[in-house]
Amino acid sequence: MQIGKAFKIDGNSVLVFSAKCCKIRSMKKHLFSFLLLILLFSPISAQERETEKVDKFGRIPCGEFMQRVDSLGSHIKNFSDSQIYVIYYGGRYRRNYIFDKHRIIQKIVLEYPHRDDGRNYAKSIPLYLKTLRNIQEDKIVLKDGGFREKTEVEIWVIPKNGKLPLPTPTIDEQYIKFRKDKPYGTPNYANCYG
């Protein structure tokens, strides 16, 4: 029999298809259904990741800073398409400490902060990563988060096309009293054992 040939059976015209034609159409239907199911239920990307908060800290001794930022450096090298997003917060008061390279020796009185204390502290992260870990500064974004009770940084790893985190300040700037003298510079933790 040929495909689409009409025959008369009991005086009625009947269109007859070969078995080969039906099998091909049936296979196409099943293949289309299978591909549609795969498309609907498969994830968009096997490497799809979400924005992740990897660390949060205030002013810490040099050794602890190096340990935390080193782990961040190795994390970002594993995901080369990601970006480091540092949200920094200025503190209501600046707590001055005397450090002995690894630990706090003596806590000194609170003093009013300079306007850019949070930013200057956060700038030490890209400086350290560029100097000691060869991570380009364009992979690191610094974002002003406002003010909290103490100077802090939050470190986020954002995958390509990832959602940016929002700052969460706890104190409005109008309640901060700033110092007028020369602000402190960016601490260079790359040289803390030099």
C-alpha positions as CSV (number, residue, x, y, z in Angstrom):
1,M,0.0,0.0,0.0
2,Q,1.1,3.5,-0.6
3,I,0.7,6.4,1.7
4,G,-2.6,8.3,1.2
5,K,-4.1,5.9,-1.4
6,A,-7.9,5.8,-1.3
7,F,-9.8,2.5,-1.6
8,K,-13.4,1.6,-1.6
9,I,-14.7,-0.7,1.0
10,D,-18.4,-1.6,1.1
11,G,-19.1,1.4,-1.1
12,N,-17.3,3.9,1.2
13,S,-14.0,5.6,0.4
14,V,-11.3,5.0,2.9
15,L,-7.9,6.7,3.1
16,V,-5.2,4.2,4.1
17,F,-1.7,4.9,5.4
18,S,1.0,2.4,5.5
19,A,2.3,1.1,8.9
20,K,5.7,2.7,8.2
21,C,4.2,6.2,8.0
22,C,2.3,5.7,11.3
23,K,5.5,4.5,13.1
24,I,7.4,7.6,12.0
25,R,4.6,9.9,13.1
26,S,4.3,8.1,16.4
27,M,8.1,8.4,17.0
28,K,8.1,12.1,16.2
29,K,5.3,12.6,18.7
30,H,7.1,10.7,21.4
31,L,10.4,12.5,20.7
32,F,8.7,15.9,20.8
33,S,7.0,15.0,24.1
34,F,10.3,13.8,25.6
35,L,12.2,17.0,24.5
36,L,9.4,19.1,26.0
37,L,9.7,17.3,29.3
38,I,13.4,17.8,29.4
39,L,13.1,21.5,28.7
40,L,10.5,22.0,31.3
41,F,12.1,20.1,34.2
42,S,15.8,20.7,33.7
43,P,17.6,23.6,35.5
44,I,18.6,26.5,33.4
45,S,22.3,26.0,34.2
46,A,24.1,23.2,36.1
47,Q,26.5,25.8,37.5
48,E,23.7,28.2,38.6
49,R,24.6,29.7,42.0
50,E,23.0,32.3,44.2
51,T,24.6,35.4,45.8
52,E,26.3,34.2,48.9
53,K,27.5,36.1,52.1
54,V,30.8,34.6,52.8
55,D,32.0,36.7,55.8
56,K,31.3,39.6,58.1
57,F,33.7,41.2,60.5
58,G,34.7,44.4,62.3
59,R,38.2,45.6,63.1
60,I,40.3,42.5,63.7
61,P,44.0,41.8,64.2
62,C,46.3,41.4,61.2
63,G,46.6,37.6,61.4
64,E,42.9,37.0,61.5
65,F,42.3,39.5,58.7
66,M,44.8,37.7,56.5
67,Q,43.2,34.3,57.3
68,R,39.7,35.5,56.4
69,V,40.7,37.4,53.2
70,D,42.9,34.5,52.1
71,S,39.9,32.1,52.3
72,L,37.9,34.6,50.2
73,G,40.7,34.8,47.7
74,S,40.7,31.0,47.2
75,H,36.9,31.0,47.0
76,I,36.9,33.6,44.2
77,K,39.6,31.8,42.3
78,N,37.3,28.7,42.2
79,F,34.5,30.7,40.6
80,S,36.3,33.0,38.1
81,D,33.1,34.5,36.7
82,S,32.1,35.8,40.2
83,Q,32.6,39.2,41.7
84,I,33.4,40.2,45.3
85,Y,31.0,42.7,46.8
86,V,32.1,44.4,50.0
87,I,29.5,46.4,51.9
88,Y,31.1,48.6,54.5
89,Y,29.6,50.3,57.5
90,G,31.0,53.2,59.5
91,G,30.7,52.9,63.2
92,R,29.1,55.2,65.7
93,Y,32.3,55.2,67.7
94,R,35.8,54.2,66.7
95,R,37.3,51.7,69.1
96,N,41.0,51.9,69.3
97,Y,42.9,48.8,70.2
98,I,46.6,48.1,70.6
99,F,47.4,44.9,68.8
100,D,50.4,42.5,69.2
101,K,50.2,41.2,65.7
102,H,47.9,38.3,66.7
103,R,45.9,39.5,69.7
104,I,44.5,42.6,71.4
105,I,46.8,43.7,74.2
106,Q,44.8,46.6,75.5
107,K,41.5,48.1,74.7
108,I,41.6,51.9,74.5
109,V,38.7,54.4,75.0
110,L,36.1,55.0,72.4
111,E,36.4,58.1,70.2
112,Y,34.3,59.7,67.5
113,P,34.9,58.3,64.0
114,H,36.1,60.1,60.9
115,R,33.5,60.3,58.1
116,D,35.4,57.7,55.9
117,D,36.6,55.2,58.5
118,G,34.4,52.4,57.1
119,R,35.5,53.0,53.5
120,N,39.2,53.3,54.5
121,Y,39.0,50.0,56.4
122,A,37.1,48.2,53.5
123,K,39.8,49.5,51.0
124,S,42.3,47.2,52.7
125,I,40.5,44.1,51.3
126,P,41.2,44.8,47.6
127,L,44.6,46.1,48.5
128,Y,45.5,42.8,50.2
129,L,43.9,40.6,47.5
130,K,45.7,42.5,44.7
131,T,49.1,42.6,46.4
132,L,49.3,39.0,47.7
133,R,46.7,37.0,45.7
134,N,46.9,38.6,42.3
135,I,43.2,39.2,42.1
136,Q,42.3,42.2,40.0
137,E,40.6,45.2,41.6
138,D,37.9,45.2,39.0
139,K,36.5,42.0,40.5
140,I,36.0,43.8,43.8
141,V,33.2,46.3,44.4
142,L,33.1,48.5,47.5
143,K,29.6,49.7,48.5
144,D,28.8,52.2,51.3
145,G,26.2,50.6,53.6
146,G,25.7,53.5,56.0
147,F,26.3,53.2,59.7
148,R,26.1,50.6,62.5
149,E,27.2,50.5,66.1
150,K,30.7,49.6,65.1
151,T,32.7,49.6,61.8
152,E,32.0,46.4,59.9
153,V,32.3,44.9,56.5
154,E,30.1,42.2,54.9
155,I,31.7,40.2,52.1
156,W,29.5,38.8,49.4
157,V,30.3,36.6,46.4
158,I,28.1,37.4,43.4
159,P,27.9,35.0,40.4
160,K,27.5,36.4,36.9
161,N,24.0,38.0,36.6
162,G,23.5,37.4,40.3
163,K,21.3,39.6,42.5
164,L,23.1,42.4,44.4
165,P,22.7,42.4,48.2
166,L,21.1,45.4,49.9
167,P,22.9,47.3,52.7
168,T,21.4,47.0,56.2
169,P,22.4,50.0,58.3
170,T,21.2,50.2,61.9
171,I,22.0,53.8,62.7
172,D,21.0,56.9,60.8
173,E,23.9,59.3,59.9
174,Q,22.2,62.2,61.8
175,Y,23.1,60.4,65.0
176,I,26.8,60.1,64.3
177,K,29.2,62.8,65.5
178,F,32.3,62.9,63.3
179,R,35.8,64.0,64.1
180,K,37.2,67.0,62.3
181,D,40.9,66.1,62.3
182,K,42.8,64.2,59.5
183,P,41.2,60.7,58.9
184,Y,43.2,57.5,59.3
185,G,44.6,55.9,56.1
186,T,43.8,52.5,54.7
187,P,45.5,49.8,56.8
188,N,47.9,47.8,54.6
189,Y,47.6,44.2,55.9
190,A,49.8,43.0,53.1
191,N,52.8,44.4,55.1
192,C,51.7,43.5,58.6
193,Y,54.5,41.0,59.1
194,G,57.1,42.8,57.0
